[in-house]
Amino acid sequence: MAEMSIDFDDELFNELKNHENISEISDKMVAEASPIVVKALKTEIGKHKRTDELASSVKATKPKRNKNDDSYVVVRPTGKSLSAISDSRKT
């Protein structure tokens, strides 16, 4: 699995903690970042294609919340191919 490390200024987190609508802000942040992940995944899948079905089916879900109240989106292939195989099973 890929790893990513980002350094943020502590002041940014302190400011975010003081907002009443932090849930709304985090949903927006995750939603705005998801197209970047979709594009990257489509690019990587496109390198291994026989058809364009799988890459074109990659989509992000709407922001959701887990049991810890963290925002997240799922980026994955969706739908079925012409051969009726679920696109998520092709990966």
N, C-alpha and C positions, 0 to 999 in steps of 0.2 A: 504494500500500500504506500502511496505517496505521502511524503511529509512536507510540511510547510512551516516556516517560522517567520513571524512578523513581530517587529518591535514597535510598540506604541508608547507615546509619551504618557506617563502616569496621570498627568493633568486631564487628558482626554477621558480616561475612565472615571476620574473623580467628578468631572462635569456630567457625564452620562448617569452616574449614580444618583445625582440630584434631580433628574428629570422624572416627572410623574408618569409620563407616557413612554417609558423606556421599552416596553413591549412593542409598541407601535413603531418606534425608531428601529429596533432590532429587526422587526419584520421587513421594514423598508430596506435596510442595509442588506439583508440576505437576498431579498428579491432583486435588488439592483446588481448584486454580484453574480447571480445565477446565469445570466446570459454569457458571461465570460467563461464559466465552466462548461456550458452547453457548446460553445464554439470550440473550446479546446478538445472536448470529447469527440465532437464531430470530426475534427481534424485528425485525431489519432485513429478513430475507426475508419476514416476514409483511406488511410494508408493500407488497410487490409481488406479491401472490398472486392467483391465480384460484381455486386450491383450496388446501387446507391440507397437501397431500401433501409438498411440498418442505420446508416449515418443520418438519413433524413428523418428517422423516427425518434431521434434523441430530443427529449423535452424535459423541462424542469417543472416540478410541482409548485403549487402555491405555498407560501411559507406556512409551516406548521409548528407546533410546540411539543416538546417531549415532556416526560414526567418531571424534569427539573426546571421546566418553564423556559428552556432554551429554544430559540428560533432555529429552524433548519429547512432546507429544501432537498428534494431528492432529484438527481439528474440521472435519467436512464432512458434506454430505448423503450418505446411504447408501441402498442398495436401488434399486428400480425403481418407476416410477409405474404407474398403471393402463394407460397407453398404451405400456408396455414400454420407455420411455426411461429410461436411467440417470439418477437424480436428480443425480449429480455433473455431468452434461452440461447440465443445465438452467440452471446458474448462469452 
